[in-house]
Amino acid sequence: MVLRESPFPNQLLSGLYSLGQYLLFPSYWATDCLLDLRETTAERQQNRRQRQSCPLRALVTGPLLLLLLILSMPVALLGLLLWLPLQAARRPFAYKHNMLSRHPEVWELPGTGKAFSFISANVCLLPNGLAKNSNLGQIKQRVALIGQRLTQGEASASFASPRSRPFNGEGGAGPREISAPFPPDVDFVCLQEVFDQRAGSRLCQLLSPFYEHIVYDVGAYGLQGCCTLKVLNSGLFLASRYPVLAAQYRCYPNGIREDALSAKGLLSVQVQLGSAQGQRIVGYLNCTHLHAPAAHAQIRCDQLTMGLSWVQLFQDTHTQRGDVIAFDMFCGDFNFDNCSSGDELEQTHEIFRQYQDPCRVGARQDQPWAIGTLLNYLEIHEEAVSTPEKLKRTLEQEEGRRTYLAGPILQDGRPNPSAAGSPWKGRRIDYILYREHPAPISLTTEVEKFSFITQLAGCSDHLAVGLRLLLNPAPQ
């Protein structure tokens, strides 16, 4: 493999980097614990049942944590002086190649067609204190559950299973559904908000028995590659059953407010799928997480524009003469939807002329069967949405969608009261887009299935989305 596993060129730099992180950890831990004193709605309900007082706990532990933070600052400063300059030697992602006994079937053309399945999901794996902003916490428990749910679909119903009841909204037909389980044998998993390094390493460990190639801990820390200090990585994470030939990360330089602290950007990966008459069959995956604050539409548009140019540069650099490009995907949490009046600027971006969105008819008009992917974070621990199966049943009803999905917004991010009509859509901010490429052997692309997946119920404030593409040689 061209890609080495360590983000550092030698063990010495890697060891010094780990030492710097160890020195920073006490201050990081104390800060996270202080922020974690806030209760989620689930913790508040549990404390009421057990007649425990969170304010009393905060009153006792808060001063102790603050004292630890103050005492650890000199050590943290030393760690920072070691950690910051080492970023210049760090490649902006880690890569894991795990040899598996089971490999996907190599695709050869000319011949029969082949289907590939993709998952994109925002998993909200921030440090506990920051995850409380989304009414989530307990990162250790959640990352274990997310890893289990992402890999337990080996015996589950497939996208095309007759047991999966299609959700077609108010009319509209087609291979679409709300699904509780993840499909089996997903080829590519693209995740966002894997911000916590320990959670990312744990998720890598849980997925590596099923995915031979994993790109994680993606992002440029410190002052490398970006104009502001980055304390969190990009949160991007990609797992592939197929060999990764090349990978590149680019940082968006225009994040502001809270987003300026994380290295949000674009991860582009080239994978090898097979061979065609002596030439490679390759695919491209581009995963991103755009600027979050609702009122900053122009920042998101600028990021999409940068992303498109970076995608083209990456493909121009790594595509060889004669390559058959089977797919070119662009996915992630875009933080805007196709129904809110506050997102009008993004809805007409050039990306929707270059890539196809299976859920979209045009600007401000989605397919009748499409639903929102952002949950009402204050309601994510309610009984009606507490399990994947319950969340699926709830979202199949319009009243459930009105209650448990986040609604359309105005330009300043406030809810839009005039968007209360029927059918209720919710905010679909998680996307999987695709485009076709001319090639020496032409391929026809068909969306075999698009799914809104509820398997992350209780683990995230987003639904996962899944796409299954069927590729066939075009008739001559």
N, C-alpha and C positions, 0 to 999 in steps of 0.2 A: 504493500500500500504506500502511496505517496505521502499520505497524511500520517505524521507521527502522533502518538497518543498524548504525550505531555505538551502543554502549551509553552513549555520552556525548552531551549535547545540542549540543556545539560542538567544533571542532578544538583549541582551546586546552586544554581540560580533557583531551581525549584525548592530546594531546602531552605534557602534564605527567605523566599517568598512565604513559605509555610511558617517560618519563625516570626515574620512580621505579622501574619494573621493571628498567631497565638498571642502575641503581645497586644493586639487590638481587641481580642475577644472579651476580656473582662468588662471593658467599657461598653462594647456592643451588647453584651448579655444584660448588663444592668439597665441600659437604655431601653432595650426591648421589653424587659420585665416591668419597667415603670409604665410604658405605654400599654402593656398587657393587663394592667390593673383595671382598665375599663371593661365592663361586662358586655357580652353579646346578649341578644334577646334569649337565646337558649340557656345561657348561664344564669341570667336573671330569673328565668322561670324555675330552674333547678334550685337556686338559692332560696327562692320563696318556698318551694316544697320542703326543703331541708331546714328552713328557718335560719339560714346563715346570713350574715350581714357583710356585704362586700365593702361598704364604707369603712367598717371597723378593720377589715383585713388591709385595706389600703392605708389606713391611718397607722397601722403597726409596721407593715412591710415597706411602705413608701419611703420613710426617712432612712431605713437601713439600706435600701437600694440606692438612694441618692448619695449616702455616705460612701458606698462602694464605688459609685461612679466618680465621685470627686477623688477618692484615693487612687483609683486606677488611671487617672488622666496622665500622670507622668510616664507610666509604662506605655500607655496608648500613644503618646507623642513620640516615644522612641520607636514604637512599631510603625507609626505613620512615616517617619523619616526613612525607615527601611523599605516599607511597602510601596511608597509612591514612585521612587526612581526605578524599581524593578518592573513597573508596568511597561516601560519602554522595551523590555526584552520579552514580554509575554505576548504570544499569539492570542488574538481575542476570542478563542474558544478552546474547549477541551474535546478530545475525540476518543471514543472507545470502540475498539474492534474486537468482538468476541466471537471466536470460531465456534460455529454451531454445526451439529450433525445434520440438521435439516435445512436445506436451502431451497429457495423458490425455483421453480422450473425455468430454465434459460429459454428465452423467447428467440426464435429464429424466423426470419422472413426471407423469401416469401413463404407463406404458410398460413396457419389459422390465426385468428384474432386472439386478443388477450385482454382481460379486465384488470384494472388496478384500482385499489380502494385507498382513500385518504381520509384522515381525521384531523380536524383543527379544534382546539379547545383552549379557553382561558381558564387556568386551574387555580388562580389566586394563591400561589404559594409564596407569599411574602412573609417576613418575620411576623411572629404572632401579634405584636403591638400594632403593626401597620395593617395587618389583615383585619383587625377589628373595625377599620373604616368600612369594610364590606360586610360587617356582621359575621365574620369568620375568625377562627383562632385555631388552637390545637393542631399546629402544623405537623407534628410527628404522626398523630393519628390520621390526619387527612392525607398525607403523602403516602402512607401505607395503604389506605383505602383506595386512593386514586390508582396506584400501581397495580393493586389487585383487580380493580374493575377494568383497567385498560387491557389486562391480559387474560381475563377469565372468559372471554368470548370465543375461545377455541371450540367449545361445544355448543355455542349459542346458535340461534337462528341466523342465517345469512341475510344480507340485504334483500335477497329475492325470496325469502322464506314465505310460504303461504300463511304462516301463523302471524305474520306482521300485517296488521290492518292498516291500509293506506289512509292518510289524512288528506282529504282533497278540498278542505275549506268549503266555500260556498259555490261549489260547481267545479270546475277544473279537474281534469283527470291526469293521470301520469304516474310514473314510478316514484312517488314521494311518500314519506311517512314520518310520524313521530314514533321513535323507537326507544324502548327502555335499555336493552343491552347494546354494547358496542358490537359491531359485526365481527365474525371470526376472520382470522387471517388478514387483518388490515396491513397493507403494505407500507404505509407511511403515516407517522404520527407527528403532527406539528403542534406544539404547545406554546402558550404565552403565559407570562407572569410566573415563571419558575425563577423568581428573584432570589430566594434564599439558597445559598451555596450548598448547605448541608442537605436541604430538601432535593436539590438538583442531583447531588451525588447519590442520594438514596433512591431517587426515581430511576437514575441510570442503572443502579444495581438491580432494581426490581424488573426493569424491562430488558436487560441484556440477555436473559435466557431465551427471549423470543425475537429480539431484534439484533442483528449482527453488527450494525453500524449505528452509533449514536453520537450526535454533536450536542454538547451541553456547556453550561457555564459560559454562555455567549455574551460578549460585551467587552468594552474597553473601560477599565476602572481608572480612577484618579483623573489625571488631566490628559491622558493619551487619546488622540483621535477626536477629541471633542473640546469645546471651548469652556466648559464649566466642570467643576469637580463632580465626578460620578462615584457615588457610594454603593449603588446597586448596579448589577449587570443589566442586559437587555431583557431578561426573562424568557428569551427564546430557547427552544429545546426541540430537537428533531431526531426521530428514530426511524431507521430504514431497514427493510429486509434485503435491499439490494445494495451492491457495493457503491460506496461514495468515492467518486473520482476526484472531486474538487469541492472546496467550500470557501466562502468569503463572507465576511461581516462588514457592514458599513454603519456608522453611527449618524443619526440625525443630529445636526448641529443647532437646531432651532427650538429645542424644548425649553419651556419656561415654567415658573412656579414649581410645584412639586415634581413635575415630570423632568425638570432639569437635573434632578438628583440621580435619575436612572439613565442608563446608556441605551435607550430605545433606538432601534435601527432596523436593518434588513439583513436577514441571513439567506444567502443564495447557495444552493447545493446542486451539483450535477451527479446523477446516478447512472450506472450502467445496467441496462435491462436485458441485453442480448446482442445478437449480431444479424446482419442482413447482407448477404452476398459479400462477405469479407469486411463489411463496414460495421461500425458500432451502432447499436440502438441505445439512445440515451434519453433521459428525462431531466427536467429542471424543476426544482421546488424553490419557491421564494416565500419566506415566512416573515411576518412583520407584526408590530404592535404600535399603532399610531398614537399621537398626542391625545391625552384624556380630557382635559378641561373643556366643557361643552362650548364655551363662547369663542374658542380659538379655531374657527373653521379654516382660516387662511393658513395656519400652521400645518394642519392636516393635509390640505391641498398641496402645499409646498413639499411635504414629506412624500406624498404619493408621486409627485413629479420627480423628485430625486430618486425615489425607488425605481421608477420606470427606467431612468437613465442608467442606474447602477445595474439593473437586470440586463440591459442591452450590452453594457460593457463586459459583464461577466460572461454572457453567452458568446460574444464576439471573441473573447480571449480563449475560451475553453472548447468551443465547437470546432471539430476537425473537418476537413474536406470529406464529403461523403457521409457524414453522420446522419442517421435517421432520428429526428427528434420526435419521440412518441408523445410526450406531453410537456406542457409548460404551465405550471400552477403558480398562483399568487394567492396566498391565504393569510388569515390572522384576524386579530381584533382591530378593526378599523376605527372604532369609537364614533361612528356616525351611522345613521340608518337611511332608508329610502322612503320614509314616510313623514319625518318631522320637518316642519317648516324651518326650524333652526339649522337644518343640515342641507339646505338647498345648494349651497356652493359646492360641497363635496359630491352631491348627487349627479352633477353634470361633468365630473372630472374625466379627463382623457383616458384614464384607466379602463372605463367602461366601454370605450370604443376599441381598445386593444384586446381586452380580455372579456370573456363571456361569463355572466353571472346567471346560473340556472334558475335562481329565485326571482329574477327581475324581468319585467316587461320593458320598462323605461324609467326615466327620472320620475320619482314620486309615485311609481306604480309597480308593485310587486305582483308575482303570481298569486292567484286566489288562495292557494294552499300554503303559502309561505307564512311563517309566524316569527315573532321576535325571539331573540336568543339571550337578551339581558333580563334577568329576574329582578323582581322587586326585592332588594336586599333585606328590607325589614321583615319580609314574610318568609324567608327561605327556611326557617326552622319550624314552620307550622306543620301540623299533622297531615294536611292535605297534600303536601309536597315533600314529605319527609323521606320517602324512598323513591327509587327510580320508577317503580310500577305506579305508585300513587301520583307522582309528578306527571307521568305520561297520561294517566286517566284524567287528571285535572286539566291539562293543557289541551285535551281533545274537545273540551267544552268551552264555548266562548266566555261564559261567566268566569270560569277558572283562569282563562288568559287575562281577562280584565283585572282580576284580583292579584295574580302572581307574576305577571310580566310587567316590566317597566314600560310606561307609556311614552308617546311622542313628546318632544320638547320644543320650546321656543329658542330663539338665538342666544338668550342669556342662560339657558340650561334649565329654566323653570318648566314644570309640566304645562302642556298646552291644553287648556280646558275645552277648546273648540274641536279637538280631535277625538271626541268621545263617541263618534258614530259607530256604525256596524258595517262590516265586520271588524272586530278589534284585532289589530296587527301586532302591537308591541314594537319594541326597537330591535331590529335585526342588525346587530353590529358585528357579528362574526361571519366571515366570508370564506368561500373557496371558489376562486375564479380559475378559468382555464382558457388557453388559446391554442390554435392549431398552427403548425409550421409547414411550409412547403418542403418537401424532401425528395431525395432520389426515388424512394418508394413512398407513394402517397398513402396516408392513413385517414380513414373516416373515424370521427369521434362521436360517440353517443353517450349521453348521460343515462346510465342504466338505473341509478338510484340516487336520490338525495334524501338525507335523513337529518332530522332534529333529534338529538340523542339526550335522554334524560338520565343517563347512568351516573352522572356526577352530582345527583341530588344530595344536598347536605354538605358537599365538598367544595362547591363553587357557586358564584352568583351568575354564572353563564351556563347555557346549554352548549353541549358540543355539537358540531355539525360534521356530517359525513358525506362523501361523494364517491360514487363508483363509476369509473369511466370504462367504456368498452371500446377498444381500438381494433379496427379491421383493415386489412389491405384494401385500398380502393380498387374497384373493378377497372381493368384496363380497356 
